[in-house]
Amino acid sequence: MKKFALLALTAIMAIPVFGATEQLPPREQTLKTLIKVNDHYMRKHPDPYQGIPYYSRKKVYEANIWTRGIYFEGLMALHSIYPDNRYYDYAIEWADKHKWGMRRDDTTTRNADNYCAAQTYIDLYCLTPEPHMLTKTKGTMNMLVNTPQVDDWTWIDAIQMGMPVLTKLSRVTGDPRYADKAWDMYSWTRNTLAGGLYNEKEGLWWRDADFVPPYKEPNGKNCYWSRGNGWVVAALVRALQDLPADDPHRADYIKDLQTMCDALVKCQRKDGFWNVSLHDESNYGGKELTGTALFVYGMAYGINNGILDRNKYLPVVTKAWNAMVNDAVHENGYLGYVQGTGKEPKDGQPVAYDSVPDFDDFGTGCFLLAGSEVYKIK
């Protein structure tokens, strides 16, 4: 009788338990995936200075525009967990050839897209500090600090492109004026522009003034663009990485990150991705990598730093990361399901496994940011 019971128990244990909690892949496997994705990118772009063709507009953009800046943010995150000299050399070559300057070498630009690259300049300076690395970055940020305007970030993408430059420079120089300016500009976009682009009630952001009510999605709900909200999540993470514990607005940033992540959990797709339209799956619904990666970046950071509850958010991160790795990463490291540039669900379509976005760099950057933070989860 005992023998029969033991055999029965063994048989039950051998049956797969469907619905069991998903697990993150081993850390070494996550790192291997990140290396593969980045190797694909670097093989395709051996010269980091070469201009970026935009065929539909018959233009070639400078290689320090925001799309490339996002890639290098991801590369530096990868370098922080796997300091391959190739990554450092590639980033240094890119910065050197651009003379450590803003797009068009314009130190008077107020457009955050044009000074996004300075995030990486500051990261490189922290590794091998040489004064010339920050000369132009300081010039541009000093111009922002020393002028009264706070209304430059009129679209939420700009928060990610611009705010971390100010908070990083504040940390490096020890000058709180940069962090103070970051808050002033962030809070204007959050609270004042078009009545405030942040909807505290729903915990999400309208992309710009064109999308605040009465604008609605086809299903009648508010329009919250996935990647736009992802940019804000990333900006909050990158600001928190640099702000000291006694920064007067640190708690405000933490609260916004917590509220956003809580809202995002509620609209995650069953397959782990997020739709390009967070509240309307019928408006170009489907898997999309960049918004998903940025949300994973924010949630993983929150878990790793005690800002978000591990029990609640780890399953969300796990499901999303596994979905991206299993469904979007091609065998050669190419990334599928990347929405091209734009500002709303209809832009950059179609988004599919084999689709080719108009720029291939920022999607890789988003994925590297996410994976480098997932790698730190223990």
Stockholm file with secondary structure:
# STOCKHOLM 1.0

chainA/1-378         MKKFALLALTAIMAIPVFGATEQLPPREQTLKTLIKVNDHYMRKHPDPYQGIPYYSRKKVYEANIWTRGIYFEGLMALHSIYPDNRYYDYAIEWADKHKWGMRRDDTTTRNADNYCAAQTYIDLYCLTPEPHMLTKTKGTMNMLVNTPQVDDWTWIDAIQMGMPVLTKLSRVTGDPRYADKAWDMYSWTRNTLAGGLYNEKEGLWWRDADFVPPYKEPNGKNCYWSRGNGWVVAALVRALQDLPADDPHRADYIKDLQTMCDALVKCQRKDGFWNVSLHDESNYGGKELTGTALFVYGMAYGINNGILDRNKYLPVVTKAWNAMVNDAVHENGYLGYVQGTGKEPKDGQPVAYDSVPDFDDFGTGCFLLAGSEVYKIK
#=GR chainA/1-378 SS CHHHHHHHHHHHHHSCCTTCCCCCCCHHHHHHHHHHHHHHHHHHCSCTTSCEEEGGGTEEECTTSHHHHHHHHHHHHHHHHSCCHHHHHHHHHHHHHTTTCCGGGCTTCCCHHHHTTHHHHHHHHHHSCCGGGTHHHHHHHHHHHTSCCCCCCCBTHHHHHHHHHHHHHHHHHCCHHHHHHHHHHHHHHHHTGGGCSEETTTTEECSBGGGSTTCCCTTSSCCCBHHHHHHHHHHHHHHHHHSCTTCTTHHHHHHHHHHHHHHHHTTCCTTSCCCSBTTCTTSSCSCCHHHHHHHHHHHHHHHHTTSSCHHHHHHHHHHHHHHHHHHTBCTTSCBCSCCCSCSSTTTTCCCCTTCCCSCSHHHHHHHHHHHHHHHTCC
#=GC SS_cons         CHHHHHHHHHHHHHSCCTTCCCCCCCHHHHHHHHHHHHHHHHHHCSCTTSCEEEGGGTEEECTTSHHHHHHHHHHHHHHHHSCCHHHHHHHHHHHHHTTTCCGGGCTTCCCHHHHTTHHHHHHHHHHSCCGGGTHHHHHHHHHHHTSCCCCCCCBTHHHHHHHHHHHHHHHHHCCHHHHHHHHHHHHHHHHTGGGCSEETTTTEECSBGGGSTTCCCTTSSCCCBHHHHHHHHHHHHHHHHHSCTTCTTHHHHHHHHHHHHHHHHTTCCTTSCCCSBTTCTTSSCSCCHHHHHHHHHHHHHHHHTTSSCHHHHHHHHHHHHHHHHHHTBCTTSCBCSCCCSCSSTTTTCCCCTTCCCSCSHHHHHHHHHHHHHHHTCC
//
